[in-house]
Amino acid sequence: MDLQGIIDKLLPILPTALITALVFIGVSYLSYALYRKRGGRRNVTARQVIAIFLILAWCVVVMVLTTFSRGANYEGWVNFRLFSGYVNAWNQWSLQEWQLIIFNMLMFVPLGFLLPLLNKTTRRFVPVLLLSLLITLGIECIQMLSRRGIFELDDILHNTLGSMAGFFVMSAILDIVEQRKIAVRSAWKALSIPLFFALLFSGALFVYNTKELGNLSIRPAIAQDMTDVKVTLNADLPTEAEPVSLYSNRRIHNLKYGKEMAELTKRTFDLQQQGGMRMDGFNRIWILVSDDGKEYTFNYAVRDGGWSLSTEGDGSGPMEQEELFRHGEYYESWMLSSGILPPNAVFSTQNEDTIRWDIEQSIADIARGNSDYASGMVMIVPSGEHQIPHSLFYSMQENKFVRKIEIISPAQAYMEVAKGNFYVYNDLENGDQLNVDEYELTYTYDSKGYYQPVYRFTGTVNGSSWSTLIPAVK
């Protein structure tokens, strides 16, 4: 979740939150005044009042971000595998996955920062640790019971670490104020958690950059428990495999390329950018506006290098073939002159309102090939009003031949399935019947833009269709 996403979730509740805050302040003040008037001796300082108010405000913000802004889309999901988030972030090599880990810590920093201001008890390590654990456990339980999130041990760990980081910072500040000098021990504690994660992320970055090939998102963060899953193989699997070709593509996981295509689109169709770039999962999004105020969304897909331009509403409807061909000539001339359409792309029309260009390559030719090649498609729905298309979907890839590489055999790849080392959306359960009926060699992009060979196994789970990808590179 990026900063704009957080703001978008909080803005709708801002008026209600402000009114609630004013009511809370008013009721609290009147209650305290009545308490003192009746002889109450406990004195509440302004610092404590502010701390209590900010902690309550923090609770509201956290509940909105973690629970109330989500739909009830989770059916009692739990994840008791500690550090699975790190494995997933590594496999995906996604900025958003790493940001999620950091965000879960930063979200709880205010809690640990404010608790020492309440009283002497919350100046101590153990009470703050226990309170932090209790609060994050409560939030995880609410998410699970309301089906608005997943109960994850990783979240509990990161939330607690974030709270303790805030606690160490506030403790250092209070020690400096009281001792009127820098307390070295407290300062080191305040820096310990940020330094540890800085070293951890720097180490991961170093290891990643020393590897030739990138990471594969098809690798699971958690292996399936196959102990009580019945697996039946209904295919003959070769025990040897010939070397196949490896390719690379500069457009994959390349934000610079995404920005170049966004700029090209803006220049070509005279569009103006509104706001900054947004992040949505593996997509990078720009909002563009035409001279007449019409809004368009430019979307760059990090994982596969494809991009699109679209606007809301229906297209212009069916067109005559002559009109479609005229639009095709215009867009083809633009793409050829811009260097984004291979000359051998084949033009066609579709559904009386769509024009497209295709280049097809068989997997067999790709695996045996030893030269660069292009494949994919471009699909455009023209607009009858102006040259800005109603929608444009670009998925034309230019892959550069790297070399031949050794791969594991289909039989070796199947052993990974038998061990549960594959990704599946819903975890397999005791008593499930997994039938593996077919396999084929195919390709997928890794996080550095290499087009790697993988095996696809297909079959059924309890009668429903099932498929998975297994890395093939030795």
C-alpha positions, 0 to 999 in steps of 0.5 A: 500500500502506497501513501496515496492508498493510505490517504484514500482509505483514511479520507472517508472517515476523517469527518467522523473521526474529527467529530468523535475526537471533539466529543471525546475531548469534551466528555473527558474534560467534563468527567475530569472536572467533575472528578476533581470537584468531588475531591479526586486527588489523582492528577492527570497531566497534559502530557498524559491526556495528549498521549491517551488521545493520540493512542486512541487516534492511532487505534482508529487509524490502524483498525481502518487500514487493517480491517474496516477498509477491507471486504469480508473476503477471507474465510478464517485464513491463518498462517502460522509459518514464521518468516514466510513473508520474507520468503514470499518477498524474496521469491516475488522480489517485489518492492510492495512485498518489502514495503509491506514488511516495513509498513507493518513495523512502522504502523506500530511505532506510534504505539510504543512511542506513546506508551512511555508517556502514560505512567511509570509502569509503561516506561518499562520494557516488559509491560510495553512488550506485553501490551504490544503483543496483546494489541496486535493479537487482538487485531489479528483475531478481529481480522480473522473472525470478521474475515477481513484479513489473515491471522499471520505470525509474521504480522504479530512479529513485525507489529511488536518489533515496530512498537518496541522500536518506538518504545526504545526511541521514546525511552532514549528521548526521556533519558536524555531529557532527565539526564541532560546528556546523551545516554549511549546505551539508550541511543544504541537500543533506539538504533538497534532495530532499524540497523538490524533491518537495514543490514538484513535488507542490504544483505538481501539486495547484495545477494540478489545482485550477485545472482545472474538470474532473477527470482521466480514468483511461482516458487511458494513461500510455504510448501504444501503438507502432502502427508495425507494428500493422495497423489496419482500420476497418470503420465509417463515422465522422461528422466532426461532433458535436453538443454533449452534456450534462455532469453532476456527482456529489458521490459520486465521489472523495469520501471524506466521502461514503464515511464518511457511508455507513459511519456510516449503515450502522453506525447502522442495523444497530447495527454496531461498527467494528473498527480504522481505514479500510483502502486497497485500490487505489481502495477504502476499506474498514471492518471492522464487527462485529455484537453476535454477533461476525459480521464485515462488510466495508464497501467504498466505491469511490472511482471510481464512488461505489458502496458495499457491505456483505458478510459471508463464507459463503452466504446464507440460501438461497431465500425465498418471494416473500412473505418477499422482499417483506417484506424489500423493504418494510423496506429500502425504508423505510429507504433512503427515510427516509435519502434514499439511494433515489430515489422512482421506483426500481423494485422487483423480486426475483431468483433467489429470494434477492435484492431490487433497485431499478433506475432506467434511463436511456438514453445518448441521453436522458442526452446530450440531457438538460438536467436532473438525473437518477438511475440505477443499482441497489441489490441486497440479499441478505437474511439470515434471521437478522436485519435485517443483510443478507447483502450489500448493493450500492449503485450508485445515482447522482444526477447534476446537470446542469451545461451543454452542452459541445462534443465531438470527432467520432467520426472525430477520436476514432478518430485517437487510436486510430490513434495508439495513445493508448488504454489496453489491458491487454496492449501491442500487438505487432508484427504484431498485427491490430486491427479497429475495428468499431463506436463509440458515445457513452457516459459515464464519471466523472472524478476530480472527479465530472464525468460526461464523454462518451467514445467507446467503440470495439469490435472485435477484436485478432487475433480476440479481443474488444477495446474502449477508451474515448477522451475526447470533450470538446474 
